[in-house]
């Protein structure tokens, strides 16, 4: 029997725009959705495309403090007020990494609504799996914006399923940055297992995600972190998923799996140094898909995430969606999409789906990082009794 897959169209997601010079350009997710469409994936058997409305304040406040939501609304109406001391306390200061902008509450609520729609389509049985590429804003805390993220849509989506009766939800974060906001929101919640493979906080924002972050007193071992060293590359990254996250999730026996699929582990990403190739990503996507099939009756909610190159993000998320629905992709990118994307970005993009260069890392640095990365994976396996 073929899988029923829901794709949440990113209608309105361009409104989540932190500024012309900000790395989180909304065009990247629009290009990804356009490439998925251009490859004919939305027309495949079993695939349904939907649009979603914004999450309600009640849904958002199941995760975020009402006072914080009120502050977001205030600075959303009047971003000029973000020059105040108060805005900095909420993580919304002008000049910060998550500056207030006009209409930000509505834009962030729209992204939350898309992730909730994906989650509830799966939880309520209208789909076996779902993908919402505009989601994945995993750095927002319960009472503070951070790391380009105003509201934590993965957490809002997970909470919506808990409120609907879910008893075990596994969250897998493969973004290069630690999934800190989502982890801390559920740190003392035994019904949620948060797993994150990322570049170590010793080298990269947000500075957290150490092995010893294991869950709160009411939820021991509910958080799993594999912090890899800079330049670790493909093998430790893949092993972190296959040898740590997969068996840990299997032991947890989730009813549904939620994934955050940042494409920024890639070596070309300007904000990180993990040096993973494009070829490694479908291996990880396949491992997670097989895990959902074996451990969660196929129930998988996939979200987008980080990734700050126009060249990699659209291809990575198209490969992800193709993996979800079992579709073969053409090696050559659709010519019309490529021409339009190059015109919109002003960049020369790789013309093939899997084309990749070679990271410019000295051999001795790569070898040392690979050894250090393998050691971290082995330590994580030992720490969690795997």
Number of C-alpha atoms within 10 A of each C-alpha: 4 10 16 18 28 25 25 23 19 22 16 17 20 15 17 24 22 20 14 9 7 14 17 23 19 18 17 24 26 21 24 24 22 18 22 23 14 18 18 12 20 20 13 12 12 15 19 15 13 15 15 19 15 21 22 13 14 10 19 26 16 15 23 22 15 16 12 21 20 13 19 28 18 19 23 21 16 14 21 14 17 22 16 12 11 13 22 18 13 21 26 31 23 18 11 13 18 23 26 32 23 19 19 24 24 19 22 25 24 26 31 30 24 31 35 29 27 31 32 20 18 23 23 11 11 14 24 22 29 30 28 28 30 29 32 29 28 30 26 27 26 23 20 24 27 24 20 22 25 31 34 30 31 31 31 26 27 28 22 22 21 16 12 12 10 17 14 20 24 27 27 24 29 27 25 32 31 29 28 23 25 27 30 20 18 22 24 19 19 19 17 25 26 29 29 28 29 29 31 24 18 15 14 19 16 18 14 19 27 18 17 13 17 23 21 16 12 11 17 14 20 25 27 27 27 29 26 30 25 23 25 24 25 22 14 26 29 20 18 27 25 17 16 25 27 22 17 22 24 15 11 17 17 22 18 27 30 27 25 25 27 26 26 28 31 30 25 24 22 12 18 22 21 28 25 25 18 23 14 16 23 16 17 20 24 15 17 23 23 15 22 26 16 13 20 21 14 21 27 29 32 29 27 26 29 27 29 22 20 23 21 25 24 26 23 25 28 24 21 24 22 19 17 21 20 14 14 11 17 11 11 13 19 15 11 10 16 20 14 12 24 15 11 11 14 10 11 13 15 18 15 14 19 19 13 15 11 9 15 10 12 9 9 9 12 18 15 14 20 22 14 18 27 20 14 19 24 18 15 22 18 11 14 14 10 14
